[in-house]
Amino acid sequence: MSNNSDPLFDRYADMDFSDAKPVAEIPALARLQAEQGGKSRITMRVDNDTLAIFKARAEMAGGSYQTLMNEALRQFAQGLTLADVVRETIREELQHGR
């Protein structure tokens, strides 16, 4: 399983980034990221069993547990219920079957 859900990962996986600098060390890039960035780095505590569930689901789906957690938080913040998510998933799957 790849730990990276980025579709471009394979394209750049063999490149040597050993001399690369973090964005924070390049003021112009740091400013651009601050202006354009849509994500924030946070630290939060999560129950071990909850984290294990997200990691297991991500491994089964071939994605990132952080992406799954972000999506779950987004759905909660938007007021979506599990029933809403299931309905939408069924609709999407039925449309793909046509």
N, C-alpha and C positions, 0 to 999 in steps of 0.2 A: 504494500500500500504506500502511495506517495503521501507525505504529510502536507503537501502543497496542493491546494485546490485551484490555484491560478492556472488557467488554460495555457498560458505562455511558458509555464515552468519548464517543460521538456525542451523548448526552443533554446532556452538560455542556461540549462542545467550544467552544461559542460564548460561554460565560460569561467575564467579565473578572476574572481573578485577579491583575491587575497590582499590587494593594495587599495581596495575601495575604502572611502571615508564615509562615516555616517553623515546623513543629511544635516544634522545639527552642527557639524564642523564647517559647513559651506553656507555662509550667511545668505546668499541669494536663493539657494535651494530651501533653506530653512524658512525664509520669508514666504516663498511660493507655497511650500507645504502648509504653512500656517493659514495662508489666504485661501487655498484651494482644498485643503484636507477636509474630509468629511468624517473622520474618525478621531477619537481621543483615546490615548493610552490611560488606562485606569488600573488600579489594584483593588480587588475585592475578594472576600472570602466566600467560598462555596463549599457546601457539605461534600464530603468525599464520595458518598453514594450518588449524589447528583452529578458530580463531575464524571464519575465512572460511566454513568448512563450516557451522557453526551459524547464521551470519547468512544464508547462502544457503537453508538449510532453513527458517528462520523466514520469509524472504520468500516462499518457495513456499507455505508453510502459512498465511501471513497473520498470523503471531504475532510474539512477541518471542524473540530469540535467548537472552536471559537466562532466560526461562521454560524453553526447551528445555534449556539447560545445567543448570538446577536439576533438571529432571526426570531427566536423564541421571545426575547425581550421586546423586539419590535412589534410582534403580534400582540403581546400583552399590553404594550403601551397604546396600541391602536384599538384596544378593546375587543380584539378577536377572541372568540372562544374556540375550544377544540372542535366543537361542532361546525363552526364556520370554516375552519381550516380543512376539515374532512370533506365538507360539501364542495369547497373550491377544488380540492384535489380530485374528487370524483368527477366534477365537471371537466377539468383539464384532461383527465384520462379518457373520458368518453369522447372528447373532441379529437384526441390523438388516434382513437380507434376508428374513426370515420374514414 
